[in-house]
Amino acid sequence: MKPFIYTFFIFLFFLNNNFSQDTFVNPIINGGYPDPSIVRVDDDFYIVNSSFEYFPALPIHHSKDLVNWELIGYGIDRISQALDKVNLYDVQQQGGIHAPSIRYYNGLFYIVTTNVYSPKDKSKPTEMVNFILTAKNPAGPWSDPYVIEGAPGIDPDIFFDDNGKVWFVGTHDTGNPNKNGIGEIWIQELDLDTWKLVGQRFSIWTGACGGCCVEGPHIYKENNRYYLMVAEGGTSYNHAVMIASSENIEGPYDSNPKNPILTSRHLSNNNWVHSTGHADLVQLKDGRWYMVSLGIRNEMNATSNMGRETHLMPVSWEEAWDNWVEVEKGRWEPIIIKWPVVAPKTGKVERYTPIPFIEKKQFIDNSFYDDFSSNSLDLQWSFRRVPRENTYQLDSKNNKLKLNLSPETFKLRGQYSLMGFRQKETEFEYSAHMSFKPKKNNSEAGLSVFSQDDNYINFTIKKEDNITKLILKVKPRDSELKIIKTMPIKYKDDLVLKIHSKNEKYSYHYSLDGGNTFEIFSKTAANLVLCKGYIGTNLGIYATSNGYKTKEYAEFNWVKNQIK
């Protein structure tokens, strides 16, 4: 433990001496935390992000200063919440929970979001189930889902008007297959007593580009006008944020002549961050405004293994002429509307930006250490889908986690004995102390770096032909599983496996003396699990009996990820 603490403080010293304490560094939430939505309650800020097929779902971070964020809980962390229409058991990869919005009204927090589920029967259409969760405390517990029937589309928002009306904001199909099934924003009143849509539905905007991938809507009221902000252009290089305004919530909405208000589509593909978009606005107590948005760091082959991360930009409001109106016969006056201007000095997401609260500095700690001394699992851990019963047991008295071997292996829509945490930087040193002496052939456990069901690296101990072996297997996204290297190994109870990422290479090491000395085992390219820009990569632990029933388990004494 002491070497880790020492390394951590060296890291902080190095970091704090490499950028000004008058600035913060983006992203503000590292790792696969896309589609950020933000809300302020007094002096506290909360962000919720998409989680897709992962469980627990809907991670919620808290901050007092917009630049230091702590994971405090999840909107969905009980198995009972992930039943029926919110299916996270056999959901397809890149399905699940998409683009939530978090809001606060009359002492209650609300999260509205979509579960995207494609039935195994491919003849049946994909289901987009929109639902709402509520909580008095954003750390939880959150309610069971209130499914909003008759609400088509994806990426909903909820807007509490100052006249007492509550509006559900959604997207729906324009009917044009060239527009990806998304292209128009609609609103309808929502009855919070019955969780039903009531009254007339209004289609209010097809976006600045006329319906091309219009999604992720948010409505705000400012300057006695309604502002509708959306994402457009898809989730890659053409991603952008557009905004429109109206005197009436039902419309018509006038597009900002300066749209998009945020994008990286005009920048080189080699810019440090790209695909910026899907944003939300927040007003500070002192009246200033900021925006959070997703973006993909350009760190390896024009992307990064962290996927889409949460970034922060300052926002100002500026007047602009919108049109002319005839106030009386022969006399015309300009209509002046205030519009948000994102990152006023540069117009783009910057790596280093002036800090929002000068007295509150940014302290970055993206390392992770768990010695399993707590009675509950650390919040950083998550699973691909709802885990099977008895996947793991915590033994906090002896500082151990038991990961039970299951017959299941990596497979599409599978539930297997795998748990992990988000990779937060490109270069790292990930290691774990493991006690595992397989008794049966095909019993296997160890480290995993995984992006999806069909894209992973497993560095494990496996028993084959009655011989215990150290084995490295790689499953690239578009090719078959490959065994890179295998070697017989003998050890006692002090086995440590380590994966070191540096210079776009992974090196694999093992130690037989508890981590004091290491031997190199193999090397591979790091882009074998390269995120394709949608869901970020995870580092984790894995255990399987490869199709056979067993009562075996692997014990982990600690897991550590040091940022290098």
Phi and psi in degrees as a GROMACS rama.xvg file:
@    title "Ramachandran Plot"
@    xaxis  label "Phi"
@    yaxis  label "Psi"
@TYPE xy
-62.517  -44.5777  LYS-2
-58.6545  -36.3051  PRO-3
-65.1734  -46.309  PHE-4
-61.6256  -42.2269  ILE-5
-60.9758  -45.8132  TYR-6
-62.1266  -39.4627  THR-7
-61.3679  -44.8734  PHE-8
-69.6531  -34.1168  PHE-9
-61.4162  -41.7135  ILE-10
-61.5085  -44.7192  PHE-11
-62.3922  -42.481  LEU-12
-60.5038  -45.7949  PHE-13
-62.0121  -45.7942  PHE-14
-62.6851  -47.0424  LEU-15
-70.6657  -11.6822  ASN-16
-103.582  10.1326  ASN-17
-118.118  1.64138  ASN-18
-151.628  154.771  PHE-19
-63.9545  143.555  SER-20
-74.7917  -1.34103  GLN-21
-91.136  1.58635  ASP-22
-127.112  162.675  THR-23
-118.649  163.603  PHE-24
-111.16  133.283  VAL-25
-89.2908  151.01  ASN-26
-72.9439  156.91  PRO-27
-85.0175  -24.6687  ILE-28
-126.472  108.712  ILE-29
-82.9456  154.336  ASN-30
94.4392  -176.823  GLY-31
-73.5396  74.0098  GLY-32
-124.071  80.6537  TYR-33
-91.1861  178.159  PRO-34
51.6583  53.3243  ASP-35
-70.442  141.097  PRO-36
-127.255  138.094  SER-37
-128.648  147.841  ILE-38
-142.986  145.874  VAL-39
-112.318  136.499  ARG-40
-129.442  107.038  VAL-41
58.0744  -116.059  ASP-42
-98.8781  9.70511  ASP-43
-113.335  139.315  ASP-44
-115.628  143.842  PHE-45
-133.909  137.691  TYR-46
-124.421  137.029  ILE-47
-119.364  146.412  VAL-48
-130.229  162.975  ASN-49
-64.1136  151.008  SER-50
-133.451  -9.28698  SER-51
57.3376  -127.075  PHE-52
-84.5336  1.87806  GLU-53
-80.1564  151.03  TYR-54
-134.971  134.594  PHE-55
-62.03  157.31  PRO-56
-111.922  159.517  ALA-57
61.0442  68.5314  LEU-58
-65.1335  139.87  PRO-59
-122.711  123.26  ILE-60
-108.404  151.443  HIS-61
-124.103  145.56  HIS-62
-149.301  153.741  SER-63
-104.199  -11.8036  LYS-64
-138.142  5.73656  ASP-65
75.8983  -9.51416  LEU-66
-120.019  -18.9568  VAL-67
-112.927  116.05  ASN-68
-122.127  140.054  TRP-69
-123.101  131.173  GLU-70
-71.3554  120.573  LEU-71
-113.525  -12.0782  ILE-72
166.139  -169.284  GLY-73
-137.301  147.783  TYR-74
-68.5165  -35.2223  GLY-75
-122.111  105.667  ILE-76
-133.382  5.07386  ASP-77
-113.485  140.019  ARG-78
-60.0238  -33.248  ILE-79
-62.9887  -22.9132  SER-80
-78.8635  -19.009  GLN-81
-105.874  35.876  ALA-82
-104.689  171.816  LEU-83
55.4154  -118.227  ASP-84
-76.1172  -22.0267  LYS-85
-96.5482  74.216  VAL-86
-86.2656  111.286  ASN-87
-117.206  22.6785  LEU-88
-89.0113  -52.2475  TYR-89
-126.847  30.4421  ASP-90
-63.1098  145.361  VAL-91
-68.2421  155.441  GLN-92
-66.6945  143.939  GLN-93
66.1802  14.5389  GLN-94
-98.5139  -151.286  GLY-95
79.9327  -145.459  GLY-96
-82.3956  120.203  ILE-97
-118.777  138.061  HIS-98
44.3849  68.4188  ALA-99
-76.6945  163.047  PRO-100
-128.601  133.402  SER-101
-114.02  132.99  ILE-102
-140.954  164.434  ARG-103
-131.667  134.06  TYR-104
-155.037  123.631  TYR-105
51.5222  48.3673  ASN-106
82.4147  5.71516  GLY-107
-130.193  137.591  LEU-108
-91.2218  143.907  PHE-109
-126.614  136.294  TYR-110
-121.236  126.543  ILE-111
-118.789  134.417  VAL-112
-158.822  -176.978  THR-113
-128.068  137.745  THR-114
-103.762  121.96  ASN-115
-102.064  114.93  VAL-116
-129.76  123.496  TYR-117
-100.977  116.605  SER-118
-58.4952  152.925  PRO-119
-63.0777  -30.5551  LYS-120
-75.3906  104.215  ASP-121
-67.9846  -10.8281  LYS-122
-77.2199  -14.1726  SER-123
-93.2359  147.019  LYS-124
-74.148  156.974  PRO-125
-65.451  135.516  THR-126
-96.6322  130.301  GLU-127
-115.368  101.749  MET-128
-101.277  112.983  VAL-129
-92.0082  134.655  ASN-130
-149.182  166.086  PHE-131
-126.925  140.648  ILE-132
-117.21  150.733  LEU-133
-132.59  154.089  THR-134
-160.19  147.964  ALA-135
-80.9595  -30.8106  LYS-136
-118.079  123.886  ASN-137
-64.0693  -18.458  PRO-138
-76.5439  -8.81846  ALA-139
104.79  172.241  GLY-140
-77.6816  149.047  PRO-141
-98.7026  154.881  TRP-142
-67.3206  167.693  SER-143
-66.5151  157.72  ASP-144
-65.7051  135.977  PRO-145
-99.3934  103.502  TYR-146
-74.9977  130.898  VAL-147
-95.1299  103.409  ILE-148
-71.9032  146.849  GLU-149
72.9551  21.891  GLY-150
-111.591  96.5912  ALA-151
-75.9833  167.05  PRO-152
92.151  -164.284  GLY-153
-141.799  165.019  ILE-154
58.9962  53.9254  ASP-155
-76.2805  165.574  PRO-156
-131.544  161.092  ASP-157
-127.895  132.334  ILE-158
-125.678  126.339  PHE-159
-101.533  106.469  PHE-160
-77.8797  156.933  ASP-161
-75.8867  -4.1805  ASP-162
-94.5549  6.84351  ASN-163
96.0951  -11.279  GLY-164
-78.3805  146.499  LYS-165
-116.748  129.247  VAL-166
-117.371  134.486  TRP-167
-93.2713  131.467  PHE-168
-118.217  122.796  VAL-169
-136.834  -177.383  GLY-170
-121.154  156.243  THR-171
-150.936  168.73  HIS-172
-70.3837  134.738  ASP-173
-82.9446  -8.56547  THR-174
87.4735  -1.0787  GLY-175
-102.665  112.955  ASN-176
-62.8897  -20.5243  PRO-177
-76.6211  -4.66395  ASN-178
-109.778  22.2281  LYS-179
60.1602  22.7051  ASN-180
73.6366  2.67619  GLY-181
-130.351  132.608  ILE-182
-176.997  2.6727  GLY-183
-149.453  139.418  GLU-184
-100.005  134.987  ILE-185
-129.051  156.081  TRP-186
-132.844  151.702  ILE-187
-156.118  145.173  GLN-188
-64.1596  147.103  GLU-189
-121.873  127.942  LEU-190
-88.5682  111.643  ASP-191
-72.6564  -16.1453  LEU-192
-77.319  -34.7252  ASP-193
-112.081  -9.67573  THR-194
57.5045  39.4342  TRP-195
-120.378  147.513  LYS-196
-76.9399  136.235  LEU-197
-132.339  158.203  VAL-198
74.9964  -165.535  GLY-199
-79.7646  144.881  GLN-200
-96.6857  132.974  ARG-201
-115.166  126.439  PHE-202
-87.5432  119.854  SER-203
-113.303  -21.0623  ILE-204
-166.794  141.185  TRP-205
-106.663  16.1328  THR-206
87.1975  170.545  GLY-207
-70.864  -25.3461  ALA-208
-103.881  13.3438  CYS-209
78.5506  31.9949  GLY-210
104.622  15.4833  GLY-211
-86.4821  101.235  CYS-212
56.9589  43.093  CYS-213
-79.3323  122.823  VAL-214
-157.827  -177.036  GLU-215
57.6824  47.5488  GLY-216
-75.2943  147.68  PRO-217
-139.209  136.629  HIS-218
-111.275  138.12  ILE-219
-131.997  157.042  TYR-220
-122.588  120.895  LYS-221
-153.496  144.767  GLU-222
58.0135  33.5293  ASN-223
61.5615  25.1346  ASN-224
-133.902  158.28  ARG-225
-96.346  135.911  TYR-226
-119.271  128.116  TYR-227
-111.781  115.397  LEU-228
-110.119  136.444  MET-229
-137.361  165.37  VAL-230
-97.7368  144.859  ALA-231
-141.589  164.111  GLU-232
88.0525  8.83963  GLY-233
80.9809  -178.011  GLY-234
-100.623  9.8846  THR-235
-109.039  -141.151  SER-236
-60.6446  -26.5197  TYR-237
-91.1371  7.57204  ASN-238
-56.4111  144.574  HIS-239
-160.517  163.665  ALA-240
-115.994  125.805  VAL-241
-118.345  156.521  MET-242
-144.127  147.454  ILE-243
-136.898  166.666  ALA-244
-141.975  152.065  SER-245
-152.556  153.065  SER-246
-76.3361  -22.754  GLU-247
-123.103  141.19  ASN-248
-64.6443  -28.2205  ILE-249
-78.4177  -6.86766  GLU-250
97.8457  -174.292  GLY-251
-73.5128  152.677  PRO-252
-104.072  132.393  TYR-253
-98.4058  129.062  ASP-254
-72.9523  140.681  SER-255
-62.4353  123.948  ASN-256
-59.4873  -20.9749  PRO-257
-95.8093  11.8493  LYS-258
-58.8277  146.029  ASN-259
-78.5054  151.983  PRO-260
-87.5983  -13.5679  ILE-261
-152.446  132.271  LEU-262
-169.278  167.171  THR-263
-124.925  11.4096  SER-264
-63.6714  -24.2049  ARG-265
-88.5083  -3.85108  HIS-266
-97.0657  165.388  LEU-267
-63.4183  148.952  SER-268
-63.2359  -14.8478  ASN-269
-90.7087  2.40059  ASN-270
-58.1758  152.836  ASN-271
-62.6377  -23.8038  TRP-272
-141.511  144.617  VAL-273
-142.902  177.167  HIS-274
61.2965  29.3598  SER-275
-68.421  137.248  THR-276
168.774  -164.233  GLY-277
45.6355  79.4505  HIS-278
-117.705  169.739  ALA-279
-145.99  150.648  ASP-280
-109.166  149.929  LEU-281
-142.115  139.517  VAL-282
-101.81  133.178  GLN-283
-79.5229  167.464  LEU-284
-62.3095  -31.8423  LYS-285
-87.4356  6.25102  ASP-286
98.5398  -13.9165  GLY-287
-71.2209  161.704  ARG-288
-124.526  149.755  TRP-289
-138.452  160.274  TYR-290
-124.606  141.285  MET-291
-111.032  141.85  VAL-292
-149.854  165.85  SER-293
-87.854  160.862  LEU-294
-165.49  155.111  GLY-295
-112.74  121.195  ILE-296
-69.4011  140.988  ARG-297
-95.5085  87.002  ASN-298
-120.113  -16.4776  GLU-299
-160.4  114.132  MET-300
53.6223  43.3483  ASN-301
67.4914  16.0569  ALA-302
-148.125  -162.827  THR-303
-152.343  157.878  SER-304
-72.4768  -8.52544  ASN-305
-81.5524  -15.8993  MET-306
72.6689  -142.613  GLY-307
-88.5512  126.608  ARG-308
-122.052  167.66  GLU-309
-93.913  126.429  THR-310
-120.028  162.315  HIS-311
-129.558  136.252  LEU-312
-137.985  145.137  MET-313
-73.6356  155.08  PRO-314
-135.313  136.44  VAL-315
-120.454  162.133  SER-316
-111.605  129.698  TRP-317
-130.222  145.036  GLU-318
-78.5839  145.621  GLU-319
-147.654  144.658  ALA-320
-71.3711  130.942  TRP-321
-102.008  -43.8713  ASP-322
-168.994  -179.868  ASN-323
-111.87  143.194  TRP-324
-128.408  139.337  VAL-325
-84.6197  104.983  GLU-326
-78.485  -27.2494  VAL-327
-156.815  168.051  GLU-328
-56.3132  118.682  LYS-329
84.6304  -3.90209  GLY-330
-120.378  120.922  ARG-331
-114.493  144.912  TRP-332
-131.364  148.556  GLU-333
-75.3449  143.33  PRO-334
-87.2977  121.003  ILE-335
-109.373  123.924  ILE-336
-121.763  140.304  ILE-337
-86.9014  136.198  LYS-338
-126.299  147.535  TRP-339
-73.2797  137.21  PRO-340
-116.517  118.313  VAL-341
-89.505  134.027  VAL-342
48.983  65.4581  ALA-343
-53.886  -30.5886  PRO-344
-78.5318  -31.1961  LYS-345
-127.706  -21.8589  THR-346
75.6803  18.0443  GLY-347
-151.046  167.666  LYS-348
-72.4462  124.539  VAL-349
-106.016  147.455  GLU-350
-64.9005  -41.7287  ARG-351
-120.716  128.611  TYR-352
-139.121  145.097  THR-353
-52.8423  136.596  PRO-354
-70.8816  141.347  ILE-355
-63.9931  -42.1094  PRO-356
-120.528  107.004  PHE-357
-61.0823  -26.2919  ILE-358
-84.1732  -4.70529  GLU-359
-119.337  105.565  LYS-360
-84.4601  163.151  LYS-361
-92.9548  129.551  GLN-362
-122.846  112.283  PHE-363
-100.18  126.113  ILE-364
-136.459  94.8088  ASP-365
-101.283  9.60274  ASN-366
-76.0682  164.269  SER-367
-142.52  134.841  PHE-368
-142.779  132.267  TYR-369
-138.669  116.933  ASP-370
-102.57  11.5535  ASP-371
58.2274  35.8754  PHE-372
-90.1479  -6.17857  SER-373
-89.07  156.612  SER-374
-78.1595  -10.5646  ASN-375
-130.601  156.588  SER-376
-68.7017  137.9  LEU-377
-57.3742  141.908  ASP-378
-62.1811  -20.3969  LEU-379
-69.2233  -24.1252  GLN-380
-73.012  142.059  TRP-381
-148.284  172.087  SER-382
-128.682  151.61  PHE-383
-81.2152  100.191  ARG-384
78.2161  171.457  ARG-385
-60.9265  124.97  VAL-386
-71.9138  153.998  PRO-387
-67.3142  155.64  ARG-388
-59.3233  139.291  GLU-389
63.5657  32.5944  ASN-390
-63.7876  -39.0916  THR-391
-144.945  161.721  TYR-392
-135.535  135.237  GLN-393
-91.082  132.58  LEU-394
-119.814  80.5049  ASP-395
-69.3052  -25.3009  SER-396
-65.9125  -34.9096  LYS-397
-107.66  9.85296  ASN-398
53.4218  58.1967  ASN-399
-141.482  150.571  LYS-400
-120.129  128.004  LEU-401
-99.0081  119.423  LYS-402
-105.448  111.125  LEU-403
-73.7658  137.596  ASN-404
-72.5824  134.71  LEU-405
-123.132  155.973  SER-406
-62.6885  -24.6451  PRO-407
-71.8275  146.485  GLU-408
-122.632  179.313  THR-409
-54.8843  123.584  PHE-410
-160.577  157.623  LYS-411
-58.1535  132.307  LEU-412
64.7739  19.2563  ARG-413
-87.7638  158.459  GLY-414
-115.221  107.139  GLN-415
-130.959  166.994  TYR-416
-78.1238  81.693  SER-417
-141.415  131.392  LEU-418
-141.226  146.814  MET-419
-158.154  -178.961  GLY-420
-136.576  157.888  PHE-421
-69.5343  134.121  ARG-422
-69.5533  131.444  GLN-423
-116.339  -12.0495  LYS-424
-143.68  156.384  GLU-425
-68.0192  -41.7151  THR-426
-103.054  129.159  GLU-427
-158.045  171.159  PHE-428
-134.11  106.226  GLU-429
-108.058  126.715  TYR-430
-144.33  160.929  SER-431
-150.624  140.525  ALA-432
-92.5121  121.752  HIS-433
-127.677  136.135  MET-434
-111.757  107.164  SER-435
-155.674  114.257  PHE-436
-123.459  92.7975  LYS-437
-61.374  135.96  PRO-438
-96.2279  -33.9694  LYS-439
-108.638  149.482  LYS-440
-59.628  143.218  ASN-441
81.25  -3.69012  ASN-442
-72.6873  135.649  SER-443
-150.677  141.416  GLU-444
-161.215  154.535  ALA-445
161.167  -148.336  GLY-446
-92.3563  153.532  LEU-447
-142.688  137.481  SER-448
-114.359  117.865  VAL-449
-137.799  143.631  PHE-450
-110.702  -44.3175  SER-451
-147.491  -178.565  GLN-452
-60.8386  -29.599  ASP-453
-114.387  24.064  ASP-454
-151.922  103.527  ASN-455
-163.04  165.971  TYR-456
-128.172  128.626  ILE-457
-118.235  122.882  ASN-458
-115.229  100.298  PHE-459
-137.423  166.35  THR-460
-97.6553  131.485  ILE-461
-142.965  141.056  LYS-462
-95.7082  121.55  LYS-463
-135.334  133.782  GLU-464
52.9101  37.9543  ASP-465
65.7816  18.515  ASN-466
-120.582  131.373  ILE-467
-81.3472  126.525  THR-468
-128.551  152.811  LYS-469
-97.3224  129.339  LEU-470
-138.787  141.68  ILE-471
-120.083  119.223  LEU-472
-122.519  141.483  LYS-473
-128.417  132.56  VAL-474
-119.983  92.4354  LYS-475
-62.5587  158.122  PRO-476
-61.4745  -38.8843  ARG-477
-114.32  22.7219  ASP-478
-147.656  177.626  SER-479
-76.8946  161.769  GLU-480
-61.3106  134.488  LEU-481
-123.941  136.441  LYS-482
-92.5249  114.235  ILE-483
-80.5111  -42.4286  ILE-484
-161.053  147.535  LYS-485
-140.884  145.254  THR-486
-153.739  131.474  MET-487
-60.7181  144.89  PRO-488
-145.164  143.019  ILE-489
-124.884  137.635  LYS-490
-158.732  165.55  TYR-491
-98.1113  -114.554  LYS-492
-117.238  14.8591  ASP-493
-115.893  37.8366  ASP-494
-80.1989  128.208  LEU-495
-125.584  128.104  VAL-496
-105.34  143.817  LEU-497
-142.593  139.572  LYS-498
-120.807  123.841  ILE-499
-113.417  122.815  HIS-500
-105.641  120.708  SER-501
-158.967  138.3  LYS-502
54.1733  42.7365  ASN-503
62.055  24.6064  GLU-504
-127.744  145.249  LYS-505
-104.057  131.199  TYR-506
-116.243  142.421  SER-507
-115.434  128.375  TYR-508
-130.837  157.921  HIS-509
-139.101  150.326  TYR-510
-130.053  137.459  SER-511
-105.25  5.67104  LEU-512
-127.867  35.3871  ASP-513
79.8546  10.5628  GLY-514
104.168  6.73155  GLY-515
-74.6166  -40.9551  ASN-516
-133.877  147.977  THR-517
-126.974  150.85  PHE-518
-114.473  140.456  GLU-519
-76.1054  137.606  ILE-520
-108.48  -47.8078  PHE-521
-165.875  174.306  SER-522
-139.73  148.762  LYS-523
-143.502  170.581  THR-524
-70.8449  149.786  ALA-525
-79.5809  -20.0415  ALA-526
-82.3107  9.54415  ASN-527
-66.0998  -25.3279  LEU-528
-117.458  36.9799  VAL-529
-65.6913  125.861  LEU-530
-63.9489  134.946  CYS-531
-89.4704  19.8535  LYS-532
94.9123  7.09588  GLY-533
-114.824  -62.1182  TYR-534
-118.666  133.722  ILE-535
-74.6837  167.315  GLY-536
-83.8963  151.395  THR-537
-121.829  152.873  ASN-538
-109.86  134.634  LEU-539
-159.245  -168.425  GLY-540
-125.826  148.804  ILE-541
-142.484  144.22  TYR-542
-148.476  130.797  ALA-543
-150.598  152.758  THR-544
-104.662  7.30505  SER-545
54.2141  49.0332  ASN-546
98.1031  -6.00038  GLY-547
-108.882  147.479  TYR-548
-75.5609  138.267  LYS-549
-159.513  158.922  THR-550
-107.498  12.8838  LYS-551
-74.0004  158.275  GLU-552
-148.884  161.323  TYR-553
-109.832  136.214  ALA-554
-101.904  134.492  GLU-555
-116.913  125.868  PHE-556
-88.0077  -32.2382  ASN-557
-161.915  156.821  TRP-558
-130.747  136.463  VAL-559
-141.533  133.91  LYS-560
-128.656  111.574  ASN-561
-101.596  132.347  GLN-562
-82.1714  125.417  ILE-563
